[in-house]
Amino acid sequence: MGRYLAYRLLSAIPILVVVSLVSFLIIFLVPGDPASELAGPGATREEVSRIRQSLGLDQSVAVQMLTWYRRLLQGDLGQSILLNRSVTSAILERAPVTLSLTLLALAISLSLAVVLGIVAAVRQNTWVDQSAMTMALLGLSLPDFWVGLVMIYLFAVLLGWFPTGGYVELGRGVGPWLRSLIMPAVALGLAQLGLLARITRATMLEVLRQDYVRTARAKGVPERQVIDKHALANTLIPVITVIGIIVGILLGGAVVVESVFALPGVGRLIIGAILRRDYPVIQGGLLLTASIYVFVNILVDVLYAWLDPRVRYE
Amino acid sequence: MTGLTLFTFVVLLALVAGLVAPHDPLQNNYRYRLGAPTTVYLLGTDGFGRDVLSRVLYGARVSLRIGLMVVVLNGILGTMIGSTAGYFRRLDNVIMRVMDGLMAFPAILLAIALAAVLGASEVNVVLALTAAYTPRTARIVRASVLVIREMEYVQAAIAVGAGYLRLLFRHILTNSMAPLIVQLTFIFAVSVLAEAVLSFIGVGPPPPTPTWGNIIADGRNYIREAPWISILPGIAIGLTVLGLNLLGDGLRDVLDPRMRVER
């Protein structure tokens, strides 16, 4: 197990190298001069050159890259130009919001998807199955930010059940915190709910055809127990493996959903930086999100190897 | 079949948008701003008094055009990268690590960042989406090339003395098309969704171009008094993507029976 963990950690290194390189290089895709783009049309020559200097763009690419990596190894993602503070602290300050949103979306989509998928598989080819899978496909097909807007209209504007946006910290009570997050989390998780329900159903159907399930049925185990005890555990393992991928998609989706619901998270920080060309924040945001994705996937792989020892010996 | 019908319907509407749209999608009518649906404006007007139905119809053109271009570029690049990695084993490791690195970014975030950095325009949206979604396609092509290159008929072709270009194009790629076609159908669906996100955020084709994302963004500020502005384009996106997803599922069942989802 230790060896497997070490192997997975080592194999993350080349990926992180590519991730950091892409995050660094993206600023060179700006057509023309990033410094004058950032300064805006009315800027004086002095302002532009000051910005160029603070971005380090007056130096050669090699020097810039060395600086980028030297800082990176110290956990320093550079200075935000517009916020006038370090990118790391700006991101860390907003991380709890994004983390809460992502985890809540994951919890909602995972729990509902497993139930939906299993019920659909057990009632295969009935109207229950068909409506569950139609709903799953519909969830996959609707844009999350639009679902968010429609929910704001229905549940906040018309019915007044939830606030139209904004975030309440967990410290001010679990109830208000949940109330501020439940709509964004549902909007964000809906597509993943669809995806996970489809995977759960397909896996469950496969498991139900295994010999041990037939044996359990043959020896007279009640159907309910066959599903709950014998089939469920083996269905969940493949579902767990896709959680890593789902977290990545959720982190990407959070960027948009946060701005729809005016949640002060990392996503909104990145969008603000993108619209106002605050390049260090864009670079740092990209790098951090991708790194989280890499580590979550290592975690998932290790969990998988722990649950299913066959994986370790491949 | 439902999927194909649905998608064909959207494509037809986009093609004849100029004929069936009741108004010019860019025509302002300040006397009827945020107007509720009437017989003149079947689905109401937006903040500039433009006809929402006409804008959604023209928006279909932009969405489908972007989706199609992404599919073509993604297919070409994905095939080139994937088959190079699958066929030339020395390059495999390097290429696939780069692809893994690109795939570590949430695709939508990478697309947003690229489109923003390159500048908001239709072409840049296509480039950004292609860059964000090609690694996945490349991985799929590589996987099928890896399997097919070991097949006996390929070995036979090698024994007869076929060159690698002939092997690759004639024997290997022609037989790895099925998963690629299925993947590209889903890429089309994802592109339509992602284009809407990019436009909504403001890094897509700039206003007043009618794109579905732009229209939803326009309506966002009027969600209280004029919810119809944002609702209709979302339904249009949903129907298009649903059609493509159903089509993709159907194609997978026909072309790639091993991946068949249990029915």
Contacts between the chains, C-beta under 8 A, distances in Angstrom:
chain1	res1	chain2	res2	distance
A	14	B	97	4.4
A	14	B	100	7.6
A	14	B	101	7.3
A	15	B	97	6.5
A	15	B	100	4.9
A	15	B	101	4.9
A	15	B	104	5.8
A	16	B	101	7.8
A	17	B	101	7.2
A	18	B	97	6.4
A	18	B	98	5.5
A	18	B	100	7.1
A	18	B	101	2.4
A	18	B	102	7.0
A	18	B	104	7.7
A	19	B	101	5.1
A	19	B	104	5.2
A	19	B	105	7.1
A	21	B	101	7.6
A	22	B	101	6.5
A	22	B	102	6.7
A	22	B	105	7.3
A	26	B	113	6.2
A	26	B	114	7.2
A	26	B	117	5.7
A	27	B	117	7.3
A	29	B	114	7.0
A	29	B	117	4.8
A	29	B	118	5.9
A	30	B	117	5.3
A	30	B	118	7.8
A	31	B	118	7.0
A	31	B	119	6.2
A	124	B	262	7.6
A	125	B	263	7.1
A	137	B	242	6.5
A	137	B	245	5.9
A	137	B	246	7.0
A	138	B	238	7.2
A	138	B	242	6.5
A	140	B	241	7.7
A	140	B	245	6.0
A	141	B	189	7.3
A	141	B	237	8.0
A	141	B	238	5.2
A	141	B	241	4.0
A	141	B	242	4.0
A	141	B	245	5.6
A	142	B	234	6.9
A	142	B	237	7.3
A	142	B	238	4.7
A	142	B	241	7.6
A	143	B	193	5.4
A	143	B	196	5.2
A	143	B	197	6.7
A	143	B	200	8.0
A	143	B	216	7.9
A	143	B	234	6.3
A	143	B	237	5.4
A	143	B	238	7.6
A	145	B	196	7.9
A	145	B	197	6.5
A	145	B	200	5.7
A	145	B	216	7.4
A	146	B	196	7.5
A	146	B	216	5.8
A	146	B	230	7.0
A	146	B	233	7.8
A	146	B	234	3.6
A	146	B	237	6.9
A	146	B	238	8.0
A	147	B	234	7.8
A	149	B	216	6.9
A	149	B	219	7.9
A	149	B	220	6.3
A	149	B	223	6.0
A	149	B	230	5.3
A	149	B	234	7.5
A	150	B	230	7.7
A	150	B	231	6.5
A	150	B	234	6.8
A	152	B	223	6.2
A	153	B	223	5.3
A	153	B	224	7.8
A	153	B	227	4.9
A	153	B	230	8.0
A	153	B	231	7.8
A	157	B	223	6.6
A	157	B	224	5.4
A	157	B	227	7.9
A	198	B	261	7.2
A	201	B	262	7.6
A	202	B	261	5.5
A	202	B	262	5.6
A	205	B	262	4.2
A	206	B	262	7.2
A	248	B	104	7.5
A	248	B	106	5.2
A	249	B	106	6.3
A	249	B	107	7.9
A	249	B	108	7.8
A	251	B	106	5.1
A	251	B	109	7.4
A	252	B	105	8.0
A	252	B	106	2.6
A	252	B	107	6.4
A	252	B	108	4.1
A	252	B	109	4.5
A	253	B	106	7.6
A	253	B	108	6.7
A	255	B	106	7.7
A	255	B	108	7.1
A	255	B	109	5.6
A	255	B	112	6.8
A	256	B	108	7.3
A	256	B	197	5.5
A	256	B	200	7.0
A	256	B	201	6.6
A	259	B	201	7.2
A	260	B	220	7.8
A	270	B	109	7.2
A	270	B	112	8.0
A	270	B	113	7.9
A	271	B	112	7.6
A	271	B	201	6.2
A	274	B	112	6.3
A	274	B	113	6.5
A	274	B	116	4.2
A	274	B	201	7.6
A	274	B	203	6.8
A	275	B	116	7.4
A	275	B	201	7.7
A	275	B	202	6.2
A	275	B	203	7.9
A	277	B	116	7.9
A	282	B	113	5.7
A	282	B	116	7.4
A	282	B	117	7.5
A	285	B	109	7.8
A	286	B	105	6.1
A	286	B	109	6.8
A	286	B	110	7.2
A	286	B	113	5.8
A	289	B	105	6.8
A	289	B	106	6.1
A	289	B	109	6.0
A	290	B	101	7.9
A	290	B	104	4.1
A	290	B	105	4.6
A	290	B	106	7.8
A	291	B	104	7.7
A	293	B	104	5.1
A	293	B	105	7.6
A	293	B	106	7.0
A	294	B	104	5.2
